[in-house]
Amino acid sequence: MIYQFHALLEGSSPRMWRRFLISADDNAADLMHTLMTMFMMDGYHLYHLEVYVPGMSYGANAKYETRSQIENSDDFQIWGPVPFAAEDYKISDLVRNAGEQLRFFYDYGDDWTIRLKLEDILDDEKHSGLLPYVLKGKGAGIIEDCGGVWALNDMMQEEKEFGVSEDEESILEFDKDAVNIALGSDSL
């Protein structure tokens, strides 16, 4: 089975998002790495994935981290639930029905949060060798250590007003082909 997700960078204005396909049999660590690639995250900050249940407070949901993060952690786990090893759980173990949601947290200082909504479940084998694959998106991605979504929003607003110089890349433009090449799925 193939899952179609919509991923939104929470608090982004203009909205930064991705619509993508991924195998339901991939594990939660694969999903987190896919998100980091799609949103231009370097992966050198702490991160985790939670099953999102509306109305439940942060830290009350099941938490999935990579095994290396769990093994290398000190005492920060006392502030939330003991994490599960993300490599041990398929995406289909976390969400099973259209409409269910996940939240991905990256860099606890800048506090990037991506909300994922399972939009559709496809039984389409023609895509299986090309996954993960981005269908659409808006916005280039985050800027590491910039101060979080609020600072990124200010930078995007400034670009809207003044544009970019010849030697700068736009943070407003999304390059689907480049992201799919980075994911290893450059054609569909």
Secondary structure, DSSP 8 states (H G I E B T S, - for coil): -EEEEEEEETT-SS--EEEEEEETTSBHHHHHHHHHHHTT--S-S-EEEEEE-TT--TTSS-EEE-HHHHHT--SGGGGS---EEGGGSBHHHH--STT-EEEEEE-TTTTEEEEEEEEEEE--GGGGGG-SEEEEEES----TTS-SHHHHHHHHHHHHHH---TT---SS---HHHHHHHHT----
